[in-house]
Amino acid sequence: MEADRKTTATYLIAIAGTSGSGKTELAYRLAGELRGATVLSLDSYYRNLEHLSFAERNRFNFDDPHVLDWELITIQVGALARGRSIQQPVYSFEMHLRRPETVTVSPGRFVIIEGLFALYCESVRACCGARIFVETPDEVCFQRRLQRDVRERGRTEQSVVEQYETTVRPSAQKWVLPTACHADLVVGGDQPLDDSLKACLALIERKGMALDATV
């Protein structure tokens, strides 16, 4: 829920793309260029699946937009847009459960919302002054996803391949890729990151927001 402390209004930027597209890396690089920027990951907002067994949770489709807590996302994104701090949930990808603790997110001049479905929900898009989609070839996305899930989320290669074929790729085609039509800017996730970064900064300036970049 919203915290009591109020700051000034905040400029929101949405960065969406398929799994492994490079959207998260772009979001953090962009945050590093904008003074007072915070990154909000929609991965934190998966619904709690404690009512399911661990085996059932492992088979769950986490690339479906309906497994996100959109009510909480809408409330907290709206609060950030008004310059209010929030208590962001913490999600365990190893156990597929929402953890009991939260993280305080205090917005500055910019908040960058990144995730598969950053451009999916109309109420979230409406809060964002700039909307960006990262478009990346499927084979590149797969290799990045494979390396990340094995290295960071304790997965086996076989489980990652099976999940990608059965849920990740079909869900991207059904729900994620169509949201590119809502973007003000589409960048290539396989092009040099500096080029994408410059294009994003130029977009924000065209939207009338003074960057006050750190470099």
C-alpha positions as YAML, in Angstrom:
chain: A
units: angstrom
residues:
- id: 1
  name: MET
  ca: [0.00, 0.00, 0.00]
- id: 2
  name: GLU
  ca: [0.99, 3.64, -0.22]
- id: 3
  name: ALA
  ca: [3.34, 5.01, 2.38]
- id: 4
  name: ASP
  ca: [2.52, 8.28, 4.11]
- id: 5
  name: ARG
  ca: [5.54, 10.21, 2.91]
- id: 6
  name: LYS
  ca: [4.79, 12.36, -0.12]
- id: 7
  name: THR
  ca: [7.40, 13.70, -2.54]
- id: 8
  name: THR
  ca: [7.06, 15.57, -5.82]
- id: 9
  name: ALA
  ca: [5.30, 14.07, -8.84]
- id: 10
  name: THR
  ca: [7.32, 11.47, -10.72]
- id: 11
  name: TYR
  ca: [7.80, 10.79, -14.44]
- id: 12
  name: LEU
  ca: [7.14, 7.14, -15.27]
- id: 13
  name: ILE
  ca: [8.79, 5.22, -18.11]
- id: 14
  name: ALA
  ca: [7.61, 1.75, -19.20]
- id: 15
  name: ILE
  ca: [10.01, -0.75, -20.80]
- id: 16
  name: ALA
  ca: [8.48, -4.01, -22.07]
- id: 17
  name: GLY
  ca: [9.69, -6.93, -24.14]
- id: 18
  name: THR
  ca: [9.79, -10.71, -24.26]
- id: 19
  name: SER
  ca: [11.76, -12.81, -21.79]
- id: 20
  name: GLY
  ca: [15.48, -12.46, -22.55]
- id: 21
  name: SER
  ca: [14.95, -9.45, -24.80]
- id: 22
  name: GLY
  ca: [17.29, -7.23, -22.78]
- id: 23
  name: LYS
  ca: [14.61, -4.99, -21.29]
- id: 24
  name: THR
  ca: [15.93, -5.30, -17.72]
- id: 25
  name: GLU
  ca: [19.49, -4.40, -18.70]
- id: 26
  name: LEU
  ca: [18.21, -1.43, -20.69]
- id: 27
  name: ALA
  ca: [16.05, -0.31, -17.76]
- id: 28
  name: TYR
  ca: [18.99, -0.27, -15.34]
- id: 29
  name: ARG
  ca: [21.32, 1.40, -17.83]
- id: 30
  name: LEU
  ca: [18.69, 4.07, -18.42]
- id: 31
  name: ALA
  ca: [18.25, 4.52, -14.66]
- id: 32
  name: GLY
  ca: [22.00, 5.07, -14.42]
- id: 33
  name: GLU
  ca: [21.76, 7.93, -16.91]
- id: 34
  name: LEU
  ca: [18.84, 9.71, -15.23]
- id: 35
  name: ARG
  ca: [19.39, 11.47, -11.94]
- id: 36
  name: GLY
  ca: [16.93, 10.29, -9.32]
- id: 37
  name: ALA
  ca: [15.72, 7.23, -11.25]
- id: 38
  name: THR
  ca: [14.31, 4.05, -9.69]
- id: 39
  name: VAL
  ca: [13.54, 0.73, -11.43]
- id: 40
  name: LEU
  ca: [10.32, -1.11, -10.56]
- id: 41
  name: SER
  ca: [10.24, -4.71, -11.79]
- id: 42
  name: LEU
  ca: [6.85, -6.27, -12.45]
- id: 43
  name: ASP
  ca: [8.44, -9.64, -11.62]
- id: 44
  name: SER
  ca: [7.87, -8.70, -7.98]
- id: 45
  name: TYR
  ca: [4.10, -8.76, -8.43]
- id: 46
  name: TYR
  ca: [3.33, -12.39, -9.17]
- id: 47
  name: ARG
  ca: [0.39, -13.63, -7.14]
- id: 48
  name: ASN
  ca: [1.15, -15.80, -4.13]
- id: 49
  name: LEU
  ca: [0.73, -19.48, -5.02]
- id: 50
  name: GLU
  ca: [0.99, -20.91, -1.52]
- id: 51
  name: HIS
  ca: [-2.27, -22.80, -2.05]
- id: 52
  name: LEU
  ca: [-0.52, -24.99, -4.65]
- id: 53
  name: SER
  ca: [2.04, -27.71, -4.06]
- id: 54
  name: PHE
  ca: [5.64, -27.06, -5.09]
- id: 55
  name: ALA
  ca: [5.24, -29.48, -8.02]
- id: 56
  name: GLU
  ca: [2.14, -27.62, -9.18]
- id: 57
  name: ARG
  ca: [3.91, -24.27, -8.85]
- id: 58
  name: ASN
  ca: [6.77, -25.58, -11.00]
- id: 59
  name: ARG
  ca: [4.29, -26.33, -13.79]
- id: 60
  name: PHE
  ca: [2.58, -22.95, -13.57]
- id: 61
  name: ASN
  ca: [2.66, -20.57, -16.53]
- id: 62
  name: PHE
  ca: [4.38, -17.44, -15.25]
- id: 63
  name: ASP
  ca: [4.34, -15.86, -18.72]
- id: 64
  name: ASP
  ca: [0.60, -15.31, -18.59]
- id: 65
  name: PRO
  ca: [-0.44, -11.74, -17.64]
- id: 66
  name: HIS
  ca: [-3.27, -13.03, -15.46]
- id: 67
  name: VAL
  ca: [-0.85, -14.38, -12.84]
- id: 68
  name: LEU
  ca: [0.22, -10.83, -11.96]
- id: 69
  name: ASP
  ca: [-1.51, -8.92, -9.16]
- id: 70
  name: TRP
  ca: [-2.83, -6.11, -11.35]
- id: 71
  name: GLU
  ca: [-4.89, -4.55, -8.59]
- id: 72
  name: LEU
  ca: [-1.79, -4.02, -6.47]
- id: 73
  name: ILE
  ca: [0.29, -2.97, -9.50]
- id: 74
  name: THR
  ca: [-2.26, -0.32, -10.47]
- id: 75
  name: ILE
  ca: [-2.46, 1.04, -6.93]
- id: 76
  name: GLN
  ca: [1.29, 1.20, -6.47]
- id: 77
  name: VAL
  ca: [2.10, 2.59, -9.92]
- id: 78
  name: GLY
  ca: [-0.50, 5.28, -9.35]
- id: 79
  name: ALA
  ca: [1.07, 6.10, -6.00]
- id: 80
  name: LEU
  ca: [4.54, 6.38, -7.56]
- id: 81
  name: ALA
  ca: [3.17, 8.66, -10.28]
- id: 82
  name: ARG
  ca: [1.92, 10.97, -7.51]
- id: 83
  name: GLY
  ca: [5.33, 10.91, -5.86]
- id: 84
  name: ARG
  ca: [4.40, 8.59, -2.99]
- id: 85
  name: SER
  ca: [6.55, 5.79, -1.61]
- id: 86
  name: ILE
  ca: [5.28, 2.21, -1.78]
- id: 87
  name: GLN
  ca: [5.95, -1.15, -0.15]
- id: 88
  name: GLN
  ca: [6.97, -3.33, -3.09]
- id: 89
  name: PRO
  ca: [6.43, -7.08, -2.63]
- id: 90
  name: VAL
  ca: [9.33, -9.53, -2.81]
- id: 91
  name: TYR
  ca: [8.93, -12.72, -4.85]
- id: 92
  name: SER
  ca: [10.93, -15.95, -4.53]
- id: 93
  name: PHE
  ca: [11.49, -17.55, -7.93]
- id: 94
  name: GLU
  ca: [13.07, -20.59, -6.33]
- id: 95
  name: MET
  ca: [9.89, -21.40, -4.36]
- id: 96
  name: HIS
  ca: [7.37, -19.51, -6.54]
- id: 97
  name: LEU
  ca: [6.00, -17.72, -3.49]
- id: 98
  name: ARG
  ca: [5.64, -14.13, -2.35]
- id: 99
  name: ARG
  ca: [7.94, -13.55, 0.61]
- id: 100
  name: PRO
  ca: [6.60, -11.96, 3.82]
- id: 101
  name: GLU
  ca: [8.92, -8.93, 3.67]
- id: 102
  name: THR
  ca: [8.52, -5.89, 1.41]
- id: 103
  name: VAL
  ca: [10.90, -3.27, 0.04]
- id: 104
  name: THR
  ca: [10.29, 0.45, 0.35]
- id: 105
  name: VAL
  ca: [10.46, 2.20, -3.04]
- id: 106
  name: SER
  ca: [10.77, 5.97, -2.74]
- id: 107
  name: PRO
  ca: [10.36, 7.66, -6.13]
- id: 108
  name: GLY
  ca: [12.59, 10.43, -7.35]
- id: 109
  name: ARG
  ca: [12.18, 12.30, -10.63]
- id: 110
  name: PHE
  ca: [11.91, 9.09, -12.66]
- id: 111
  name: VAL
  ca: [10.55, 5.58, -12.14]
- id: 112
  name: ILE
  ca: [11.23, 2.96, -14.82]
- id: 113
  name: ILE
  ca: [8.66, 0.15, -14.87]
- id: 114
  name: GLU
  ca: [10.10, -2.92, -16.57]
- id: 115
  name: GLY
  ca: [8.65, -6.34, -17.29]
- id: 116
  name: LEU
  ca: [7.03, -8.59, -19.85]
- id: 117
  name: PHE
  ca: [3.72, -6.81, -19.40]
- id: 118
  name: ALA
  ca: [4.81, -3.22, -18.75]
- id: 119
  name: LEU
  ca: [2.68, -2.17, -21.75]
- id: 120
  name: TYR
  ca: [-0.14, -4.66, -21.24]
- id: 121
  name: CYS
  ca: [-2.45, -2.87, -18.80]
- id: 122
  name: GLU
  ca: [-4.14, 0.34, -19.96]
- id: 123
  name: SER
  ca: [-4.24, 1.87, -16.47]
- id: 124
  name: VAL
  ca: [-0.47, 1.38, -16.10]
- id: 125
  name: ARG
  ca: [0.27, 2.71, -19.59]
- id: 126
  name: ALA
  ca: [-1.78, 5.81, -18.82]
- id: 127
  name: CYS
  ca: [0.56, 6.68, -15.94]
- id: 128
  name: CYS
  ca: [3.67, 6.51, -18.14]
- id: 129
  name: GLY
  ca: [5.07, 9.48, -19.99]
- id: 130
  name: ALA
  ca: [7.27, 7.31, -22.23]
- id: 131
  name: ARG
  ca: [6.59, 3.75, -23.42]
- id: 132
  name: ILE
  ca: [9.37, 1.59, -24.89]
- id: 133
  name: PHE
  ca: [9.38, -1.93, -26.32]
- id: 134
  name: VAL
  ca: [12.52, -4.06, -26.76]
- id: 135
  name: GLU
  ca: [12.27, -6.32, -29.83]
- id: 136
  name: THR
  ca: [14.75, -9.20, -29.97]
- id: 137
  name: PRO
  ca: [15.02, -12.35, -32.16]
- id: 138
  name: ASP
  ca: [13.57, -15.41, -30.47]
- id: 139
  name: GLU
  ca: [16.78, -17.44, -30.65]
- id: 140
  name: VAL
  ca: [18.66, -14.69, -28.80]
- id: 141
  name: CYS
  ca: [15.96, -14.51, -26.13]
- id: 142
  name: PHE
  ca: [16.07, -18.27, -25.62]
- id: 143
  name: GLN
  ca: [19.83, -18.39, -25.07]
- id: 144
  name: ARG
  ca: [19.68, -15.50, -22.60]
- id: 145
  name: ARG
  ca: [16.78, -17.10, -20.71]
- id: 146
  name: LEU
  ca: [18.60, -20.43, -20.54]
- id: 147
  name: GLN
  ca: [21.77, -18.89, -19.11]
- id: 148
  name: ARG
  ca: [19.87, -16.71, -16.60]
- id: 149
  name: ASP
  ca: [17.58, -19.40, -15.22]
- id: 150
  name: VAL
  ca: [20.37, -21.94, -14.76]
- id: 151
  name: ARG
  ca: [22.76, -19.41, -13.22]
- id: 152
  name: GLU
  ca: [20.39, -17.27, -11.11]
- id: 153
  name: ARG
  ca: [17.28, -19.34, -10.45]
- id: 154
  name: GLY
  ca: [18.68, -22.81, -9.83]
- id: 155
  name: ARG
  ca: [16.99, -24.43, -12.83]
- id: 156
  name: THR
  ca: [18.19, -27.36, -14.93]
- id: 157
  name: GLU
  ca: [18.75, -26.89, -18.65]
- id: 158
  name: GLN
  ca: [16.08, -29.46, -19.47]
- id: 159
  name: SER
  ca: [13.45, -27.71, -17.35]
- id: 160
  name: VAL
  ca: [14.26, -24.36, -18.96]
- id: 161
  name: VAL
  ca: [13.99, -25.79, -22.48]
- id: 162
  name: GLU
  ca: [10.67, -27.49, -21.70]
- id: 163
  name: GLN
  ca: [9.22, -24.34, -20.13]
- id: 164
  name: TYR
  ca: [10.36, -22.18, -23.03]
- id: 165
  name: GLU
  ca: [8.75, -24.43, -25.62]
- id: 166
  name: THR
  ca: [5.48, -25.02, -23.76]
- id: 167
  name: THR
  ca: [4.75, -21.62, -22.17]
- id: 168
  name: VAL
  ca: [7.37, -18.89, -22.71]
- id: 169
  name: ARG
  ca: [7.39, -18.73, -26.51]
- id: 170
  name: PRO
  ca: [3.62, -19.26, -27.01]
- id: 171
  name: SER
  ca: [2.81, -16.69, -24.32]
- id: 172
  name: ALA
  ca: [5.18, -14.15, -25.84]
- id: 173
  name: GLN
  ca: [3.47, -14.53, -29.20]
- id: 174
  name: LYS
  ca: [0.00, -14.32, -27.68]
- id: 175
  name: TRP
  ca: [0.38, -11.60, -25.05]
- id: 176
  name: VAL
  ca: [3.75, -9.81, -25.08]
- id: 177
  name: LEU
  ca: [4.61, -9.11, -28.71]
- id: 178
  name: PRO
  ca: [1.19, -7.54, -29.48]
- id: 179
  name: THR
  ca: [1.81, -4.86, -26.83]
- id: 180
  name: ALA
  ca: [4.54, -3.33, -29.02]
- id: 181
  name: CYS
  ca: [1.75, -1.39, -30.73]
- id: 182
  name: HIS
  ca: [1.42, 0.73, -27.57]
- id: 183
  name: ALA
  ca: [5.07, 1.79, -27.60]
- id: 184
  name: ASP
  ca: [6.32, 5.26, -28.46]
- id: 185
  name: LEU
  ca: [9.66, 3.65, -29.37]
- id: 186
  name: VAL
  ca: [10.76, 0.15, -30.41]
- id: 187
  name: VAL
  ca: [14.46, -0.67, -30.00]
- id: 188
  name: GLY
  ca: [16.38, -3.80, -30.97]
- id: 189
  name: GLY
  ca: [17.53, -5.94, -28.08]
- id: 190
  name: ASP
  ca: [20.32, -7.39, -30.21]
- id: 191
  name: GLN
  ca: [21.71, -4.00, -31.25]
- id: 192
  name: PRO
  ca: [24.40, -2.14, -29.25]
- id: 193
  name: LEU
  ca: [22.95, -1.16, -25.88]
- id: 194
  name: ASP
  ca: [24.38, 2.35, -26.17]
- id: 195
  name: ASP
  ca: [22.32, 2.91, -29.34]
- id: 196
  name: SER
  ca: [19.12, 1.87, -27.58]
- id: 197
  name: LEU
  ca: [20.01, 4.04, -24.61]
- id: 198
  name: LYS
  ca: [20.51, 7.12, -26.77]
- id: 199
  name: ALA
  ca: [17.18, 6.50, -28.52]
- id: 200
  name: CYS
  ca: [15.40, 6.24, -25.15]
- id: 201
  name: LEU
  ca: [16.95, 9.46, -23.86]
- id: 202
  name: ALA
  ca: [16.02, 11.24, -27.07]
- id: 203
  name: LEU
  ca: [12.42, 10.02, -26.73]
- id: 204
  name: ILE
  ca: [12.13, 11.33, -23.17]
- id: 205
  name: GLU
  ca: [13.45, 14.70, -24.31]
- id: 206
  name: ARG
  ca: [10.98, 14.80, -27.20]
- id: 207
  name: LYS
  ca: [8.23, 14.14, -24.67]
- id: 208
  name: GLY
  ca: [9.24, 17.39, -23.00]
- id: 209
  name: MET
  ca: [11.02, 16.02, -19.93]
- id: 210
  name: ALA
  ca: [14.32, 17.58, -18.93]
- id: 211
  name: LEU
  ca: [16.75, 14.71, -18.52]
- id: 212
  name: ASP
  ca: [19.27, 16.10, -16.06]
- id: 213
  name: ALA
  ca: [21.38, 13.12, -17.05]
- id: 214
  name: THR
  ca: [24.28, 12.06, -14.85]
- id: 215
  name: VAL
  ca: [26.73, 11.94, -17.78]
...
